């Protein structure tokens, strides 16, 4: 017979007892430097139960009812719910319904960017995970690629993880300690990349490492991007490039759902199969590069795919885990030709910025385009 769910009454009793012990000067944590009993042990003594029982009750209180001692310190008479007379529920619903509808509409449209372009060959560079403050990052390679993009004025998308943002506590604290750049130096490099490098950024993506940072980080990044005429997007962005009589679209994400040890493009293929609304799909995150292009005869479209690697060229985690650390592939470039007649010529993906710029220049020259 399964163990019955702990009652709310017993859960509150345990939580209140620990909160009261904290108010009386006992430490909440299990161990203290001076050997004083913890609040949990004191609560167990007051309730006449063993420390294991109080621990089980606290876990059950949090899992079943969302009750934790920290929320009751200084307010142990509360039971976790407001019992005052509530406003009419239908009134609340009617007030919030239009607000929620506006939010949903804005959120659905907010990750799509429409960019007008001339009807002539152009390029979209995908810059892989930079980790610009990591000691294993090839900063010379990163600077070279960004300098090429700035000089050529080719559009670019930052696929995410601009900085490491390793925590100063927990498992990643040792990783942060190994980096040579200070937080301030890392932010200075990020500011240059986002605002001052001269790169024509169409969009920046917030990856998982970016999400680890605190609020000022995201605010600064967004302000720097805004100053340069760009914007940060949470995890994914769809860019649609419109010219007279046509368009081309790119769905770029820090990563797509789905993984295969045999196919580094599995997640991108899966999204194209399920979604199919973009002409090209790009991702990063996994620090391994690959590209492909093939026609979908059922849809009459040719899909192009690029997974970019990382500018981090030495990674102790990858080394110990036996993961592939590629030398090339930190960036890629889609070269789009609105004047081409064949699907296979309308877009090509190139595994380096330098190669992509060469092909783009050749195409523009063939059409007699010099500007």
C-alpha positions in Angstrom: 0.0 0.0 0.0 1.5 3.4 -0.9 2.4 5.9 1.8 -0.5 8.4 2.2 0.1 12.0 1.4 1.2 14.1 4.3 -1.6 16.3 5.5 -1.5 20.1 5.1 -1.8 20.4 8.9 1.3 18.3 9.6 3.2 20.1 6.8 2.4 23.5 8.3 3.3 22.3 11.7 6.8 21.3 10.5 7.4 24.4 8.5 6.2 26.7 11.4 8.4 24.9 13.9 11.5 25.4 11.8 10.6 29.0 11.1 10.2 29.7 14.8 13.5 28.0 15.5 15.2 30.4 13.0 13.5 33.3 14.7 15.0 32.1 18.0 18.5 32.2 16.6 19.0 28.7 15.3 20.7 28.2 11.9 18.5 27.0 9.1 21.3 24.8 7.6 22.1 21.3 8.7 25.7 22.1 9.8 27.1 25.1 11.5 30.7 26.1 12.3 30.2 26.4 16.0 28.4 23.1 16.5 25.1 24.7 17.4 22.0 22.6 16.6 20.3 23.6 13.3 16.7 24.9 13.2 15.6 21.6 11.8 17.0 19.6 14.8 15.5 22.1 17.2 12.1 21.9 15.5 12.3 18.1 15.7 13.0 18.3 19.5 10.1 20.7 20.0 7.7 18.4 18.1 9.0 15.3 19.7 10.0 13.6 16.4 13.4 12.5 15.0 15.4 14.7 12.6 14.7 12.3 9.7 10.9 12.7 10.3 11.1 16.5 10.3 13.2 16.4 7.1 10.7 14.1 5.4 7.8 16.5 6.4 9.7 19.5 5.1 10.3 17.9 1.7 6.6 16.8 1.5 5.5 20.4 2.5 7.5 21.9 -0.4 6.6 19.2 -2.9 2.9 19.0 -2.1 2.0 22.5 -1.0 4.9 24.8 -1.9 5.6 25.6 1.7 9.1 26.4 2.9 10.3 27.7 6.2 12.0 30.8 4.7 8.6 32.2 3.7 7.3 32.0 7.3 10.2 33.5 9.2 8.6 36.5 11.0 5.1 35.4 10.1 4.6 32.0 11.6 0.9 32.7 12.2 0.3 32.6 8.4 -1.1 29.4 6.8 0.2 30.2 3.3 -3.2 31.4 1.9 -5.0 34.7 2.0 -8.4 34.2 3.8 -9.7 37.7 3.4 -12.8 38.2 1.2 -11.8 37.9 -2.4 -12.8 39.9 -5.4 -15.5 38.5 -7.7 -13.6 35.9 -9.9 -15.5 36.8 -13.1 -14.6 40.4 -12.7 -10.9 39.5 -12.4 -11.2 37.2 -15.4 -12.9 39.8 -17.6 -10.2 42.4 -16.6 -7.3 40.1 -17.4 -8.7 38.4 -20.6 -7.9 41.2 -23.0 -4.5 41.9 -21.4 -3.6 38.2 -21.8 -4.8 38.2 -25.4 -2.6 41.2 -26.2 0.4 39.5 -24.5 -0.1 36.3 -26.5 -0.4 38.2 -29.8 2.7 40.3 -29.0 4.7 37.2 -27.8 3.9 35.2 -30.9 4.9 38.1 -33.2 7.8 39.2 -31.1 10.4 36.7 -32.3 9.9 37.4 -36.0 12.0 40.1 -37.7 11.2 41.4 -41.2 14.1 42.9 -43.0 13.8 44.7 -46.4 16.7 44.0 -48.8 17.6 44.7 -52.4 16.9 42.2 -55.1 20.5 41.1 -55.4 22.8 38.5 -53.8 23.4 39.1 -50.1 24.9 37.1 -47.2 23.8 36.2 -43.7 26.6 35.1 -41.4 26.0 32.9 -38.4 28.4 33.5 -35.6 28.7 30.4 -33.3 29.0 30.2 -29.5 31.6 32.9 -28.7 32.3 32.3 -24.9 34.4 35.4 -25.3 35.6 35.5 -21.7 36.7 31.8 -21.7 40.5 31.1 -21.6 40.0 28.4 -24.2 38.4 30.7 -26.8 40.3 31.6 -29.9 40.0 35.3 -29.7 42.2 35.9 -32.7 39.8 33.9 -34.9 36.8 35.7 -33.4 38.3 39.1 -34.1 39.3 38.1 -37.6 35.7 37.0 -38.5 34.1 40.0 -37.0 36.6 42.3 -38.7 35.7 40.7 -42.1 32.0 41.1 -41.4 32.4 44.7 -40.4 34.4 45.6 -43.5 32.0 43.8 -45.9 28.8 45.0 -44.1 27.4 41.6 -44.5 24.5 40.9 -42.1 25.1 38.6 -39.2 23.3 36.7 -36.4 24.8 35.9 -33.0 23.7 32.3 -32.2 24.1 32.8 -28.4 26.4 32.2 -25.4 28.3 35.5 -25.9 30.0 35.0 -22.5 30.4 32.0 -20.1 28.6 33.4 -17.1 29.9 30.7 -14.9 28.6 31.0 -11.3 30.8 31.9 -8.4 29.1 29.3 -6.3 28.2 25.7 -6.9 29.7 23.2 -9.4 30.7 25.8 -11.9 32.6 28.0 -9.5 35.8 26.2 -10.3 35.3 26.9 -14.0 34.8 30.6 -13.3 38.0 30.6 -11.2 40.0 29.2 -14.1 39.0 32.0 -16.5 41.6 34.8 -16.9 39.2 37.6 -17.7 37.4 39.4 -14.9 33.7 40.1 -15.2 34.4 43.7 -16.2 36.8 42.6 -18.9 34.3 40.1 -20.2 31.6 42.7 -20.4 34.0 45.1 -22.1 34.6 42.6 -24.8 30.9 41.8 -25.1 30.1 45.5 -25.5 32.6 45.8 -28.3 31.2 42.8 -30.1 27.6 43.9 -29.7 27.8 47.7 -30.1 31.2 48.8 -31.3 32.6 46.2 -33.7 30.9 47.6 -36.7 29.2 44.2 -37.5 25.8 44.6 -39.1 23.9 42.5 -36.5 20.4 41.5 -37.6 19.8 39.7 -34.3 21.4 38.3 -31.2 20.2 35.2 -29.4 20.3 34.5 -25.7 21.7 31.0 -25.1 21.8 28.9 -22.0 25.0 30.6 -20.7 23.3 34.0 -21.2 20.3 32.8 -19.2 22.6 32.0 -16.2 23.5 35.7 -15.8 21.7 38.1 -13.6 19.3 40.9 -14.7 21.9 43.7 -15.3 23.6 41.5 -17.8 20.5 41.1 -20.0 19.7 44.8 -19.6 23.1 45.9 -20.7 23.2 43.5 -23.7 19.8 44.7 -24.9 20.8 48.4 -24.5 24.1 47.8 -26.4 22.2 45.9 -29.2 19.6 48.7 -29.4 22.3 51.3 -29.8 23.6 49.3 -32.8 20.1 48.9 -34.4 19.7 45.3 -33.3 18.0 43.3 -30.6 18.4 40.2 -28.4 15.9 37.4 -28.7 15.2 34.6 -26.2 16.6 31.4 -27.7 15.1 31.7 -31.2 14.4 34.2 -33.9 12.9 34.1 -37.4 14.3 36.6 -39.9 12.4 37.2 -43.1 14.3 39.0 -45.9 11.8 40.7 -48.3 12.7 42.1 -51.7 10.5 43.1 -54.6 8.5 40.1 -55.7 10.0 37.6 -53.2 11.4 36.7 -49.8 13.7 34.3 -48.0 13.5 33.3 -44.4 15.9 31.9 -41.7 14.9 30.3 -38.5 17.9 30.5 -36.1 17.9 29.1 -32.6 20.5 28.4 -30.0 19.5 24.8 -30.5 16.5 22.8 -31.7 14.9 19.9 -30.0 16.2 16.5 -31.0 19.6 14.9 -30.9 21.4 12.0 -32.7 25.0 10.8 -32.2 25.0 9.9 -35.9 23.7 13.2 -37.3 24.6 16.6 -35.8 21.8 18.2 -37.9 19.1 16.0 -36.5 17.4 18.8 -34.5 17.4 21.1 -37.5 16.0 18.4 -39.8 13.3 17.7 -37.3 12.2 21.3 -37.0 12.1 21.7 -40.8 10.0 18.5 -41.1 7.6 19.7 -38.4 7.6 23.4 -39.2 8.8 23.8 -42.8 8.0 27.5 -43.0 11.6 28.7 -43.3 14.1 28.3 -46.1 17.0 27.8 -43.8 17.7 26.6 -40.3 20.7 27.5 -38.1 21.7 26.4 -34.6 24.7 26.3 -32.3 25.0 25.2 -28.6 26.6 21.8 -29.2 30.0 23.1 -30.4 30.1 20.9 -33.5 29.6 22.2 -37.0 27.8 20.6 -39.9 25.8 21.8 -42.9 23.6 20.4 -45.6 21.2 21.3 -48.4 18.5 19.3 -50.2 15.2 19.7 -51.9 11.8 18.7 -50.4 9.9 17.7 -53.5 6.6 17.5 -51.6 6.8 21.2 -50.6 8.7 22.5 -53.6 11.4 24.0 -51.4 15.0 23.5 -50.9 16.1 23.6 -47.3 19.5 24.7 -46.2 20.9 23.8 -42.7 23.9 25.0 -40.7 25.0 24.1 -37.3 27.9 26.3 -36.2 30.5 25.3 -33.7 32.2 27.4 -31.1 35.1 29.8 -30.9 36.0 27.9 -27.7 38.8 25.7 -29.1 39.8 24.0 -25.9 37.2 22.7 -23.5 38.1 20.5 -20.6 34.6 19.2 -20.4 34.7 18.1 -24.0 38.2 16.6 -23.5 37.1 14.5 -20.5 33.8 13.5 -22.1 35.4 12.4 -25.4 33.5 15.0 -27.4 34.8 16.2 -30.8 36.6 19.6 -30.6 36.6 20.9 -34.1 39.2 23.3 -35.3 37.0 24.9 -38.0 33.3 25.7 -38.3 32.9 28.4 -35.6 30.8 30.4 -38.1 29.0 29.8 -41.4 27.5 32.0 -44.1 24.3 31.7 -46.1 24.7 33.3 -49.5 21.3 34.1 -51.0 20.7 34.9 -54.6 17.2 36.4 -55.3 18.0 36.5 -59.1 18.8 32.8 -59.4 16.3 30.7 -61.3 17.1 27.2 -59.9 16.4 26.3 -56.3 19.9 24.9 -55.8 21.4 28.3 -56.7 19.0 30.5 -54.6 20.9 29.7 -51.4 24.2 28.0 -50.5 25.7 27.6 -47.0 29.5 28.0 -46.6 31.4 26.8 -43.6 33.5 29.9 -43.1 33.1 33.6 -43.3 36.1 34.1 -45.7 34.7 31.5 -48.2 31.2 32.9 -48.0 32.5 36.4 -48.8 34.4 35.2 -51.8 31.4 33.4 -53.2 29.2 36.5 -52.5 31.6 38.8 -54.2 31.8 36.5 -57.3 28.0 36.3 -57.6 27.7 40.1 -57.3 30.4 40.6 -59.9 28.7 38.2 -62.3 25.6 40.4 -62.1 27.6 43.6 -62.6 26.9 44.7 -59.0 29.8 46.7 -57.6 28.2 48.4 -54.6 
